Amino acid sequence: MTLYLELGGRTAILNAVSAALAGSETTLPGTAEDFTEFLVFLFGGAPVYEGPALHQTLGSVCRDHAGFDRLVDALARNLIRSPRTRPLDHDVRRTLEQIRCHAVRGPHPVALSAAPVASLQPRFG
């Protein structure tokens, strides 16, 4: 069974997206519908996604990685409300983490902090 079905389908995803974006004053018109369609695809409910690029859809909500983290927390909280879906928290968060680089334009702070460490590694050859 796909994560899409386990979460409750399109209606559950639409409700979670609407609730997650409700507090955002910068949300563009169509963001909830476009993001819902993308999540339906991402969670396995549709074979393709033909909407706008994710960074265009979420650009006003996910200006940085902290914004993306807040969005993921709000989505997860709204998708796993019932005891039946609560065990899916890890799967939802892991799946959403896969789209971070598409939703936020810019390197992740962890990647930036690791860059100097990598440059200190001895070079052989």
N, CA and C of each residue as an Amber inpcrd file, in Angstrom:
protein
   375
   0.8440000  -1.1660000   0.0000000   0.0000000   0.0000000   0.0000000
   0.9020000   1.2460000   0.0000000   0.5200000   2.2360000  -0.7730000
   1.3300000   3.4470000  -0.8560000   1.0980000   4.3510000   0.3560000
   2.0470000   5.2230000   0.5910000   1.9200000   6.1960000   1.6730000
   0.6940000   7.0810000   1.4380000   0.4290000   7.3730000   0.1870000
  -0.7480000   8.1600000  -0.1960000  -2.0290000   7.5360000   0.3720000
  -2.2000000   6.2450000   0.1750000  -3.3940000   5.5530000   0.6690000
  -3.3910000   5.4430000   2.1910000  -2.2330000   5.1560000   2.7600000
  -2.1440000   5.0240000   4.2110000  -2.4780000   6.3290000   4.9280000
  -2.1600000   7.4580000   4.3010000  -2.4300000   8.7660000   4.9020000
  -3.8890000   9.1890000   4.7610000  -4.6150000   8.5760000   3.8400000
  -6.0240000   8.9160000   3.6650000  -6.3590000   9.5400000   2.3290000
  -5.4150000   9.5320000   1.3920000  -5.6830000  10.0090000   0.0380000
  -5.6400000  11.5160000  -0.1230000  -6.1740000  11.9630000  -1.2430000
  -6.1220000  13.3620000  -1.6540000  -6.7800000  14.2980000  -0.6340000
  -7.9000000  13.8910000  -0.0830000  -8.6050000  14.7500000   0.8690000
  -7.7470000  15.0160000   2.1040000  -7.1130000  13.9860000   2.6410000
  -6.2600000  14.1490000   3.8180000  -5.0720000  15.0400000   3.5060000
  -4.4950000  14.8730000   2.3140000  -3.3480000  15.6890000   1.9270000
  -3.7680000  17.1430000   1.7220000  -4.8760000  17.3660000   1.0540000
  -5.3720000  18.7320000   0.8470000  -5.6550000  19.4190000   2.1800000
  -6.2890000  18.7130000   3.1080000  -6.5760000  19.2880000   4.4210000
  -5.2900000  19.6300000   5.1670000  -4.2910000  18.7530000   5.0940000
  -3.0130000  18.9960000   5.7690000  -2.2860000  20.1860000   5.1520000
  -2.2800000  20.2750000   3.8370000  -1.6250000  21.3990000   3.1620000
  -2.3320000  22.7010000   3.5060000  -3.6430000  22.7050000   3.4540000
  -4.4060000  23.9170000   3.7810000  -4.1270000  24.3670000   5.2030000
  -4.0940000  23.4260000   6.1420000  -3.8120000  23.7630000   7.5400000
  -2.3770000  24.2490000   7.7100000  -1.4360000  23.6200000   7.0220000
  -0.0260000  23.9980000   7.1430000   0.2380000  25.3880000   6.5730000
  -0.4670000  25.7440000   5.5120000  -0.2530000  27.0460000   4.8780000
  -1.1530000  28.1380000   5.4330000  -2.0910000  27.7790000   6.2980000
  -3.0780000  28.7480000   6.7990000  -2.4270000  29.9300000   7.5010000
  -1.3690000  29.7240000   8.2340000  -0.7300000  30.8090000   8.9670000
   0.2390000  31.6260000   8.1500000   0.5030000  31.2270000   6.9290000
   1.4860000  31.9210000   6.0980000   0.8350000  33.0740000   5.3550000
   1.3120000  34.2790000   5.6250000   0.7640000  35.4670000   4.9730000
   1.3140000  35.6580000   3.5710000   2.3910000  34.9490000   3.2450000
   3.0410000  35.1530000   1.9590000   2.6590000  34.1150000   0.9100000
   1.7180000  33.2540000   1.2260000   1.3360000  32.2080000   0.2970000
   0.7040000  32.7980000  -0.9610000   1.1750000  32.3470000  -2.0960000
   0.6420000  32.8110000  -3.3750000  -0.6420000  32.0760000  -3.7270000
  -1.5200000  32.6930000  -4.5070000  -2.7230000  31.9900000  -4.9630000
  -2.3400000  30.7180000  -5.7250000  -3.0170000  29.6470000  -5.4530000
  -2.7450000  28.3840000  -6.1440000  -1.7170000  27.5210000  -5.4520000
  -1.0370000  28.0610000  -4.4380000   0.0080000  27.2940000  -3.7690000
  -0.5390000  26.0120000  -3.1610000  -1.6630000  26.0870000  -2.4580000
  -2.2180000  24.8980000  -1.8030000  -2.5860000  23.8360000  -2.8260000
  -3.2150000  24.2380000  -3.9260000  -3.6240000  23.2610000  -4.9380000
  -2.4070000  22.6290000  -5.6170000  -1.4440000  23.4800000  -5.9910000
  -0.2410000  22.9700000  -6.6650000   0.5680000  22.0610000  -5.7440000
   0.7290000  22.4750000  -4.4900000   1.5060000  21.6670000  -3.5510000
   0.7820000  20.3680000  -3.2260000  -0.5350000  20.4180000  -3.1300000
  -1.3170000  19.1930000  -2.9130000  -1.0860000  18.2150000  -4.0520000
  -1.1660000  18.7010000  -5.2810000  -0.9490000  17.8200000  -6.4370000
   0.4460000  17.2200000  -6.4130000   1.4360000  18.0160000  -6.0160000
   2.7930000  17.4940000  -5.9360000   2.8860000  16.4040000  -4.8620000
   2.2880000  16.6480000  -3.6920000   2.3470000  15.6530000  -2.6170000
   1.5940000  14.3810000  -2.9670000   0.5030000  14.5070000  -3.6930000
  -0.2050000  13.3110000  -4.1630000   0.7500000  12.4580000  -4.9910000
   1.4950000  13.0910000  -5.8720000   2.5110000  12.3900000  -6.6780000
   3.6150000  11.8220000  -5.7840000   4.1680000  12.6610000  -4.8970000
   5.2950000  12.2580000  -4.0620000   4.9550000  11.0700000  -3.1650000
   3.7560000  11.0570000  -2.6290000   3.3450000   9.9760000  -1.7250000
   2.7940000   8.7580000  -2.4580000   2.8000000   8.7730000  -3.7790000
   2.4350000   7.5850000  -4.5430000   0.9940000   7.5130000  -5.0080000
   0.3040000   8.6410000  -5.0850000  -1.0910000   8.6400000  -5.5040000
  -1.3060000   9.0010000  -6.9540000  -0.2620000   9.4290000  -7.6350000
  -0.3660000   9.7730000  -9.0560000   0.9370000   9.3720000  -9.7370000
   0.8590000   8.9010000 -10.9710000   2.0790000   8.4430000 -11.6550000
   2.9800000   9.5750000 -12.1330000   2.4320000  10.7740000 -12.3450000
   3.2260000  11.9120000 -12.8170000   2.7580000  13.1860000 -12.1310000
   3.6320000  14.1950000 -12.1800000   3.2830000  15.5270000 -11.7000000
   3.6510000  16.4820000 -12.8220000   2.6980000  17.2870000 -13.2460000
   2.9370000  18.1990000 -14.3600000   2.7190000  19.6580000 -13.9820000
   2.7830000  19.9660000 -12.7030000   2.5750000  21.3300000 -12.2360000
   3.8540000  22.1390000 -12.2720000   3.8060000  23.3220000 -11.6680000
   4.9850000  24.1910000 -11.6480000   6.1130000  23.5830000 -10.8190000
   7.3150000  24.0800000 -11.0440000   8.4680000  23.6220000 -10.2780000
   8.2320000  23.8920000  -8.7960000   8.7210000  23.0200000  -7.9680000
   8.4580000  23.0970000  -6.5390000   8.9790000  24.3930000  -5.9270000
  10.1390000  24.8600000  -6.3620000  10.6630000  26.1010000  -5.7860000
   9.7930000  27.3000000  -6.1550000   9.0860000  27.2170000  -7.2620000
   8.1570000  28.2920000  -7.6140000   6.9040000  28.2150000  -6.7440000
   6.4180000  27.0180000  -6.5190000   5.2200000  26.8310000  -5.7050000
   5.4660000  27.2270000  -4.2580000   6.6050000  26.8380000  -3.7120000
   6.8720000  27.0490000  -2.2870000   7.8110000  28.2060000  -1.9900000
   8.2260000  28.9290000  -3.0080000   9.1980000  30.0070000  -2.8180000
   8.8010000  31.0280000  -1.7710000   7.5270000  31.3400000  -1.6760000
   7.1030000  32.3440000  -0.7020000   6.9900000  31.7660000   0.7120000
   6.9110000  30.4590000   0.8220000   6.7710000  29.8080000   2.1240000
   8.1260000  29.3250000   2.6320000   8.9350000  28.7740000   1.7350000
  10.2330000  28.2010000   2.1000000  11.3610000  29.0980000   1.5960000
  11.5030000  30.2320000   2.2070000  12.5730000  31.1570000   1.7990000
  13.9490000  30.6540000   2.2300000  13.9630000  29.7990000   3.2350000
  15.2050000  29.2370000   3.7370000  14.9220000  27.8600000   4.3300000
  15.9550000  27.2290000   4.8490000  15.7950000  25.8750000   5.3870000
  14.9330000  25.8550000   6.6430000  14.9750000  26.9180000   7.4230000
  14.1200000  26.9840000   8.6080000  12.6470000  27.0270000   8.1940000
  12.3450000  27.7400000   7.1280000  10.9750000  27.7720000   6.6140000
  10.5300000  26.4080000   6.1280000  11.4360000  25.6940000   5.4620000
  11.1160000  24.3410000   5.0150000  10.8650000  23.4340000   6.2150000
  11.6920000  23.5520000   7.2430000  11.5080000  22.7370000   8.4490000
  10.1500000  23.0130000   9.0980000   9.7550000  24.2820000   9.1590000
   8.4440000  24.6240000   9.7300000   7.3140000  24.0230000   8.8970000
   7.4580000  24.0720000   7.5710000   6.4390000  23.5020000   6.6950000
   6.3390000  21.9910000   6.8980000   7.4630000  21.3100000   6.9590000
   7.4670000  19.8540000   7.1690000   6.8250000  19.5120000   8.5140000
   7.1650000  20.2660000   9.5580000   6.5670000  20.0090000  10.8760000
   5.0530000  20.1820000  10.8320000   4.5880000  21.2440000  10.1910000
   3.1450000  21.5020000  10.1040000   2.4470000  20.4300000   9.2820000
   3.0570000  20.0230000   8.1670000   2.4570000  18.9690000   7.3430000
   2.3900000  17.6530000   8.1030000   3.4960000  17.2740000   8.7240000
   3.5280000  16.0130000   9.4620000   2.4940000  16.0300000  10.5900000
   2.4370000  17.1210000  11.3230000   1.4810000  17.2380000  12.4220000
   0.0450000  17.0610000  11.9270000  -0.2580000  17.6200000  10.7590000
  -1.6200000  17.5460000  10.2260000  -1.9100000  16.2370000   9.4910000
  -0.8920000  15.5700000   8.9980000  -1.1030000  14.3010000   8.2980000
  -1.2100000  13.1150000   9.2510000  -0.6210000  13.2140000  10.4140000
  -0.5760000  12.0620000  11.3190000  -1.3710000  12.3100000  12.5950000
  -2.4940000  12.9450000  12.4810000  -3.3330000  13.2680000  13.6430000
  -3.9850000  12.0430000  14.2700000  -4.3780000  11.1110000  13.4760000
  -5.1350000   9.9730000  14.0230000  -4.1810000   8.8740000  14.5100000
  -4.6500000   8.0600000  15.4430000  -3.8240000   6.9320000  15.9110000
  -3.4480000   5.9820000  14.7720000  -4.2900000   5.8990000  13.7540000
  -4.0230000   5.0070000  12.6170000  -2.8330000   5.4950000  11.7920000
  -2.6710000   6.8170000  11.6720000  -1.5860000   7.3520000  10.8360000
  -0.3540000   7.7490000  11.6470000  -0.4500000   7.7820000  12.9600000
   0.6800000   8.2130000  13.7980000   1.9690000   7.4320000  13.5230000
   1.9170000   6.1270000  13.2820000   3.1570000   5.3910000  12.9950000
   3.8450000   5.8080000  11.6820000   3.1740000   6.6100000  10.8620000
   3.7350000   7.0090000   9.5680000   4.5940000   8.2640000   9.6510000
   4.7520000   8.8380000  10.8420000   5.4960000  10.0890000  10.9980000
   6.8820000  10.0180000  10.3610000   7.6360000   8.9830000  10.6690000
   9.0010000   8.8550000  10.1250000   8.9780000   8.7810000   8.6000000
   8.0650000   8.0150000   8.0400000   7.9720000   7.8770000   6.5840000
   7.6060000   9.2030000   5.9180000   6.6730000   9.9350000   6.5230000
   6.2710000  11.2320000   5.9710000   7.4590000  12.1860000   5.9810000
   8.1450000  12.2940000   7.1030000   9.2830000  13.2200000   7.2230000
  10.4310000  12.8230000   6.3010000  10.7060000  11.5350000   6.1980000
  11.7890000  11.0740000   5.3210000  11.4540000  11.3740000   3.8600000
  10.2130000  11.1780000   3.4800000   9.7940000  11.4590000   2.1060000
   9.8760000  12.9480000   1.8130000   9.4190000  13.7790000   2.7400000
   9.4850000  15.2210000   2.5340000  10.9270000  15.7260000   2.5070000
  11.7990000  15.1010000   3.2660000  13.2070000  15.5230000   3.2730000
  13.8450000  15.3620000   1.8910000  13.3540000  14.4360000   1.0990000
  13.8860000  14.2060000  -0.2430000  13.6890000  15.4040000  -1.1630000
  12.7290000  16.2770000  -0.8390000  12.4420000  17.4050000  -1.7300000
  13.0490000  18.7130000  -1.2400000  13.7870000  18.6790000  -0.1350000
  14.3690000  19.9050000   0.4260000  15.1420000  20.7080000  -0.6210000
  16.0020000  20.0610000  -1.3650000  16.8420000  20.7870000  -2.3230000
  16.0300000  21.3840000  -3.4720000  14.8320000  20.9010000  -3.6970000
  13.9740000  21.4530000  -4.7480000  13.0900000  22.5820000  -4.2200000
  12.7650000  22.5210000  -2.9420000  11.8920000  23.5310000  -2.3440000
  12.6680000  24.7700000  -1.9260000  13.9010000  24.5700000  -1.4730000
  14.7290000  25.6750000  -0.9940000  15.9220000  25.8140000  -1.9260000
  16.0730000  26.9870000  -2.4750000  17.2220000  27.2440000  -3.3450000
  18.3770000  27.7380000  -2.5000000  19.3680000  26.9050000  -2.3050000
  20.5220000  27.2680000  -1.4950000  21.0120000  26.0540000  -0.7460000
  22.2870000  26.0160000  -0.4530000  22.8380000  24.8510000   0.2490000
  22.3210000  24.7510000   1.6640000  22.2110000  23.5390000   2.1330000
  21.7710000  23.2680000   3.5010000  22.8960000  23.6920000   4.4520000
  22.5640000  24.2940000   5.5900000  23.6040000  24.7260000   6.5340000
  24.5430000  23.6120000   6.9740000  24.0440000  22.3860000   7.0790000
  24.9100000  21.2710000   7.4590000  25.9560000  21.0300000   6.3750000
  25.5570000  21.1350000   5.1160000  26.5050000  20.9550000   4.0140000
  27.5660000  22.0460000   4.0500000  27.1680000  23.2610000   4.3790000
  28.1300000  24.3560000   4.4650000  29.1130000  24.1460000   5.6020000
  28.6290000  23.6660000   6.7320000  29.5160000  23.4750000   7.8760000
  30.4580000  22.3020000   7.6490000  30.1020000  21.3670000   6.8020000
  30.9610000  20.2170000   6.5180000  32.0150000  20.5420000   5.4670000
  31.8170000  21.5780000   4.6810000  32.7440000  21.9080000   3.5970000
  34.1700000  22.1550000   4.0980000  34.3850000  22.9690000   5.1400000
  35.7560000  23.1840000   5.5970000  36.4070000  21.9080000   6.1280000
  35.6230000  21.0440000   6.7440000  36.1660000  19.7900000   7.2600000
  36.6530000  18.9250000   6.1110000  35.8980000  18.8700000   5.0440000
  36.2840000  18.0670000   3.8900000  37.5700000  18.5980000   3.2700000
  37.7660000  19.9040000   3.2960000  38.9760000  20.4710000   2.6770000
  40.2120000  20.1960000   3.5100000  40.0620000  19.7880000   4.7720000
  41.2150000  19.4770000   5.6290000  41.6860000  18.0430000   5.4750000
  40.9500000  17.2540000   4.7430000  41.3340000  15.8580000   4.5530000
  42.6200000  15.7910000   3.7270000  43.5390000  14.9030000   4.1110000
  44.7870000  14.7880000   3.3390000  44.5180000  14.3040000   1.9340000
  45.2840000  14.7930000   1.0290000  45.1530000  14.3850000  -0.3780000
  46.2630000  13.4010000  -0.7140000  45.8490000  12.3480000  -1.3250000
  46.8100000  11.3180000  -1.7190000  46.8830000  11.2830000  -3.2230000
  48.0210000  11.0530000  -3.7110000  48.0520000  10.8350000  -5.1390000
  48.9390000  11.7040000  -5.8240000
